[in-house]
Amino acid sequence: MKIIRIVFLLSLVSLVYISAVFAEVQAPEFMVKAQSLVADVNTKAAGLSEFSDAVLIGQNYLRRAETEYKNNLSWGQLDVKAESTVRYYADMAALQASIVLSQIGKIDQEKEQLRLGGLIKEQQAKIKVFDDKVAAIASLNVQLLENKKQLEERAAENKNLVAAKKVEADQLNAGIAARDRELEVRKSALATAESRIEALTAEVASKQRDISALELKLVNSGKSLDAAKVEAVRLNSELKSLSARNSAVVTQSQEEIQALKRSQEFVADAGQIGGTIKSGTDNMTVIFLRSALFIAPKNKSVSPEGEKKLQLVLDLLNKYPEFNVKISVHGFGTPSKNENAAATERMAKLVHAYLIEKGGLVSDRVEASGAGTAEPLYAKNNSEGNKRVEFAFVKK
């Protein structure tokens, strides 16, 4: 009984140790990346019903990857044979999440573009207000000049009137002196003349005061006009500066939006080529089975169906000249000597020649190489899946 108890205790300790080991197992980087992207898209797509199906697809891929990972985890290590399957599902989940995030980003950019458009209209309305003020100031300037001209004309008329009145007064004084002998007889007439002179003198003094007041007002109006001109120049300068800054901000946002829109259009068009999509941090890879491009069994020429697919690749490169393509041909045949690096290199040259000679692409935009059996995607029993051609589109 003691031996049985000892064995039981040892087994219990072993189980505790194994559980601790598994608790410390960390998922591989590609799994963590997929989980992070799916979690991110779950958060950002919340409430957006148009993305529910796409989000669900990504979640299903992630669940498959996690299930395969857990089912093939032994002593804290993932079974090598299952790694490619787990990585495939994880990559598909990450790709699906990235596509949804890109679409959500596009919607956000469109909203931002609308907001910026509203700001532009608002600034244009402000500019119009300033233009209207400048026009009003110009109109006021014209009116002030016209008023000044009228005042000058009236001042000249008053001056002439004063001179005429002075001549008249002199004439009256001369008449009074000449008729001194008739003083008594003309007394009443003289008194009338003196009263008239006094009235005229008072009128002249009043006119002179009016002229002085008008001249002072004219001077003050001139100063206000100069100040208005200075203010108008300052406002116009500030308006131009504000317009230039707004124009620079709008131009930069539009360029960023256009660049993002261009990348999104490229992803969408690349997805129309067919094959399997594998996305990276700075590239997108389209994978075809070799049987879709070459004439079996010797693979010495491109098939008619393969030419159609290569034409799609060519059309994509012509539409997006900012991308280059790296082509790698992979093999996993039986026996292995038929799928060595030299054989896959020969197939790579066939694709390279088609794109350069028939497609007319510049040679430095296309790289092609044979990888042999060095980089399988699946287990050895899936040889057809490993016989593939990868087109990696890389931005210059």
Buried (B, 14 or more C-beta within 10 A) or exposed (E): EEEEEEEEEEEEEEEEEEEEEEEEEEBBEBBEBBBEBBEBBBEBBEEBEEBEEBBEBBBBBBEBBBEBBEEBBEEEEBBEEBBBBBBBBBBBBBBBBBBBBBBBBBEEBEEEBEEBEEBBEEBEEBBEEBEEBBEEBEEBBEEBEEBBEEBEEBBEEBEEBBEEBEEBBEEBEEBBEEEEEEEEEBEEEBEEBEEBBEEBBEEBEEBEEEBEEBEEEBEEBEEEBEEBEEEBEEBBEEBEEBBEEBEEEBEEBEEEBEEBBEBBEBBEBBBEBEBBBBBEEEBBBBBBBBBBBBBEEEBEEBBEEBBEBBBBBBBBBEEBEEBBBBBBBBBBBEEEEEBBBEBBBEBBBBBBBBBBEEBEBEEEBBBBBBBBBEEBBBBEEBBEBBBBBBBBBBEE
